[in-house]
């Protein structure tokens, strides 16, 4: 059994960031679709900050890399294919970080961010906030 927790926008700790679409943007270009915060995987203790964005894989990948630079985190390696990829690095305090980017469909990309061995929720949420800003 896999665990999924969906945080409804009306009950989120943070207000949803919305902007009016420009005439050349479609409804599918608006991010994010849904948010899962404080997610614990099926194996238990590890916490990840997870969001699904309405964007292309290229857009989300570039936003994630830009975000890490803005947050002064270092990137130690990347692996990517047509379906997604993994960005590994070090958080500001030296903790390991991993960002898993998975394409769900043509316009939906799931990003799972984990900082530290067991997960640092604030750091993961900061990464997600940066990706939203950079999309």
Buried (B, 14 or more C-beta within 10 A) or exposed (E): EEEEEEBEEEEEEEEEEEEEEEEEEEEBBBBBBBBBBBBEBEEEEBBBBBBBBBBBBEBBBBBBBBBBEEBEBEBEEBEEEEEBBBBBBBBEEEBEBBBBBBBEEEBBBBBBBBBBEEBBBEBBBBBBBBBBEBB
